């Protein structure tokens, strides 16, 4: 078991006029090697939740276990936790601050107390995994494109060799090609390293394509927690809370209503294409 959350609550500004409960009785388990998607409208608690996973925020009440150890126990090593659970923020410039890319990616391993040679070795491995071209290694990270900055931010976390990679809207602001490049790279990392990946995204198509399981947040609570096809079968309920299903879900329901013998619980374009071809062939 990688992460286990039991009855976790978080209240902003308790005891003041600005008091607000951001997380309500969260109970979740995330296993080693899973690819989990987290979705929810703005203010649903997604970002607050993931910042609890590596101890950046501390619950008002409840427990959070990493590999069976309660991180809220007195004396727990939060620094070690953050080496194991790496968080990449929505805006990568918040994690970039060194003079060049290589120095930036070496920063995490250096803070772990590793020797310069080992830091550089890990940085090179991480940069290759993220697919950033070598010609940028000596460039200032602030001179890179949005997609390149995200690759550097991800590499900086990977260089610490975490067991869990948490990504908060890693494709925000990118064009379609940049988005696909980043997500394909994340999927590649997941396959190559077998690390646990937790992806926060507003894109239903992206979540449906990559995640093994989806956690839907609404008003600080878990609304659904299941495999994509089961979560998106509740597309009408999702619409009521400001969310939606992938476009193919609506297309398949429309085809079904028009008499086509297709499954409506498909979640990707490839699955939809297969279903439509089968339906057309059966009508010949």
C-alpha positions in Angstrom: 0.0 0.0 0.0 1.4 3.3 -1.0 -1.0 5.9 0.4 -4.0 5.5 2.8 -6.2 8.3 4.0 -8.6 7.9 6.8 -11.3 10.4 7.7 -9.2 13.4 6.7 -10.6 16.9 7.2 -9.0 20.3 6.5 -10.3 23.6 7.6 -9.0 26.9 6.4 -8.6 29.7 9.0 -10.3 27.9 11.8 -11.9 30.0 14.5 -12.0 33.1 12.3 -14.7 34.8 10.1 -13.0 33.3 7.1 -13.3 29.7 8.3 -14.0 27.2 5.5 -13.9 23.4 5.4 -12.0 22.5 2.3 -11.8 18.7 2.8 -14.5 16.6 4.4 -14.0 13.1 5.7 -11.7 11.9 2.9 -11.1 8.2 2.9 -8.9 6.9 0.1 -6.3 4.2 -0.7 -3.8 4.5 -3.6 -1.8 1.3 -4.3 1.8 1.1 -5.6 2.1 1.5 -9.3 -1.4 2.9 -9.9 -2.2 5.7 -12.3 -4.9 7.7 -10.6 -6.8 10.7 -12.0 -8.3 13.4 -9.8 -11.0 15.6 -11.3 -13.3 18.3 -9.9 -14.4 21.8 -10.6 -12.5 24.8 -9.3 -12.7 24.9 -5.5 -13.6 21.2 -5.2 -10.6 20.4 -3.0 -8.3 18.8 -5.6 -5.2 20.9 -5.0 -5.7 21.0 -1.3 -5.9 17.2 -1.2 -2.7 16.6 -3.2 -0.8 19.0 -1.0 -1.6 16.8 1.9 0.0 13.8 0.2 3.6 14.9 0.8 3.0 16.9 4.0 2.9 20.4 2.5 -0.4 20.9 4.3 -1.4 19.2 7.5 -4.9 17.9 8.1 -7.1 19.5 10.8 -8.1 16.0 11.8 -7.8 12.4 10.4 -4.8 10.3 9.4 -2.6 9.9 6.3 -0.4 6.8 6.0 2.5 6.4 3.6 3.7 2.8 3.5 1.8 2.1 6.7 3.4 4.9 8.7 1.1 7.8 9.9 2.8 10.9 8.7 1.2 12.9 11.5 2.9 10.9 14.2 5.4 12.9 16.3 8.9 12.6 14.9 7.9 11.5 11.4 10.5 12.5 8.8 8.7 14.8 6.4 11.9 15.5 4.4 12.1 11.8 3.6 8.4 11.7 2.7 8.9 14.6 0.2 11.8 12.6 -1.4 9.3 9.7 -1.9 6.2 11.6 -2.8 7.2 14.3 -5.4 4.8 17.1 -6.3 4.9 19.1 -9.5 2.8 22.3 -9.3 0.5 23.6 -11.9 2.9 26.5 -12.6 6.4 25.1 -13.1 8.1 28.5 -12.6 7.3 28.0 -8.9 9.8 25.1 -8.9 12.5 26.6 -11.1 15.1 28.9 -9.7 18.6 28.0 -10.7 20.8 29.5 -13.4 20.5 26.6 -15.8 18.5 23.5 -16.4 21.1 21.0 -15.2 21.8 22.9 -12.0 18.1 23.2 -11.4 17.5 19.4 -11.8 20.5 18.7 -9.5 19.0 20.8 -6.7 16.7 18.0 -5.3 19.4 15.3 -5.1 21.9 17.8 -3.7 19.4 18.5 -0.9 19.2 14.8 -0.3 22.9 14.9 0.6 24.2 13.2 -2.5 27.7 13.8 -4.0 27.9 16.1 -7.1 28.7 13.2 -9.4 25.6 11.3 -8.2 23.5 14.4 -8.5 24.5 14.9 -12.1 24.0 11.2 -12.9 20.4 11.3 -11.6 19.7 14.7 -13.3 20.8 13.3 -16.7 18.7 10.2 -16.2 15.7 12.3 -15.3 16.1 14.7 -18.2 16.3 11.9 -20.6 13.2 10.3 -19.2 11.3 13.5 -19.6 12.5 13.9 -23.2 14.1 17.3 -22.9 16.7 17.8 -25.6 20.3 18.0 -24.5 20.9 21.3 -26.1 18.7 22.9 -23.4 20.7 21.6 -20.4 22.8 24.7 -20.1 19.9 27.1 -20.9 18.2 29.2 -18.2 14.9 27.4 -17.4 13.1 30.7 -17.5 14.0 31.1 -21.3 12.2 27.8 -22.2 8.7 27.3 -23.5 5.8 26.3 -21.2 6.1 22.6 -22.2 9.9 22.6 -21.7 9.5 24.2 -18.3 7.2 21.5 -17.2 9.6 18.8 -18.4 12.4 20.5 -16.3 10.0 20.7 -13.2 9.1 17.0 -13.6 12.8 16.1 -14.1 13.7 17.9 -10.9 11.3 15.7 -9.0 12.3 12.5 -10.8 15.9 13.1 -10.0 15.1 12.5 -6.3 13.7 9.1 -7.4 10.3 9.3 -5.8 8.0 6.4 -5.5 4.9 8.6 -6.1 4.6 11.4 -8.7 1.8 13.9 -8.2 1.1 16.3 -11.0 -1.3 19.3 -10.6 -2.7 20.3 -14.0 0.6 19.6 -15.9 -0.8 20.6 -19.3 -2.5 23.9 -18.2 -1.9 26.6 -20.8 -0.3 24.3 -23.4 -1.4 23.9 -27.0 -2.9 20.4 -28.0 0.5 19.1 -29.2 2.3 20.3 -26.1 -0.4 18.7 -23.9 -0.2 15.4 -25.8 3.6 15.4 -25.6 3.6 16.0 -21.8 0.9 13.4 -21.1 2.5 10.8 -23.4 5.8 11.4 -21.5 4.1 10.9 -18.2 2.5 7.7 -19.4 5.9 6.6 -20.6 7.5 7.3 -17.2 4.7 5.3 -15.5 5.5 2.3 -17.7 9.2 2.6 -17.4 9.6 3.2 -13.7 6.4 1.6 -12.3 6.0 4.6 -10.0 2.6 5.6 -8.7 1.2 8.6 -10.7 -1.5 10.9 -9.4 -2.7 13.3 -12.1 -5.0 16.3 -11.4 -6.7 17.6 -14.6 -9.7 19.4 -15.9 -9.6 17.4 -19.2 -12.0 14.5 -19.1 -10.5 13.1 -22.3 -7.0 13.1 -20.8 -8.1 11.5 -17.6 -10.2 8.8 -19.5 -7.2 8.1 -21.7 -4.5 7.6 -19.1 -6.0 6.9 -15.7 -6.7 3.4 -14.3 -9.0 5.0 -11.7 -10.7 8.3 -11.2 -11.4 10.2 -8.0 -14.1 12.9 -8.4 -14.0 15.7 -5.9 -17.0 17.9 -5.1 -17.3 20.5 -2.4 -14.3 19.0 -0.6 -15.6 15.4 -0.5 -15.1 12.3 -2.7 -18.1 12.0 -5.0 -16.9 9.0 -7.1 -13.9 6.7 -6.8 -13.9 4.1 -9.5 -12.6 3.0 -13.0 -13.2 5.6 -15.8 -16.0 3.8 -17.6 -18.0 3.5 -14.3 -17.4 7.1 -13.2 -18.4 8.5 -16.6 -21.6 6.4 -16.7 -22.7 9.0 -14.1 -22.4 11.8 -16.7 -25.7 13.4 -15.9 -24.8 13.6 -12.2 -21.4 15.0 -13.2 -23.0 17.7 -15.2 -25.0 18.8 -12.2 -21.8 19.6 -10.3 -20.2 21.5 -13.2 -18.3 18.6 -14.8 -18.8 16.4 -17.8 -17.8 13.1 -19.5 -15.5 12.7 -22.5 -17.2 13.7 -25.7 -17.2 10.2 -26.9 -19.5 9.3 -24.0 -22.2 11.6 -25.4 -21.7 10.5 -28.9 -22.1 6.8 -28.0 -25.3 7.5 -26.0 -26.7 9.4 -28.9 -25.9 6.5 -31.3 -27.5 4.1 -28.8 -30.7 6.2 -28.6 -30.8 6.2 -32.4 -30.8 2.4 -32.5 -27.2 1.5 -33.0 -26.0 -1.5 -31.2 -23.0 0.1 -29.4 -21.7 0.2 -25.9 -22.2 3.6 -24.3 -19.6 3.1 -21.5 -16.5 3.6 -23.8 -14.2 6.4 -22.7 -11.7 6.9 -25.5 -11.8 7.7 -29.2 -10.1 4.3 -30.1 -12.8 2.4 -28.2 -15.6 4.4 -29.8 -14.2 3.8 -33.2 -14.1 0.0 -32.6 -17.7 0.0 -31.4 -19.0 2.1 -34.3 -17.2 -0.2 -36.8 -18.7 -3.3 -35.2 -22.2 -1.7 -35.3 -21.8 -0.7 -39.0 -20.6 -4.2 -40.0 -23.5 -5.8 -38.2 -25.9 -3.7 -40.3 -24.5 -4.9 -43.6 
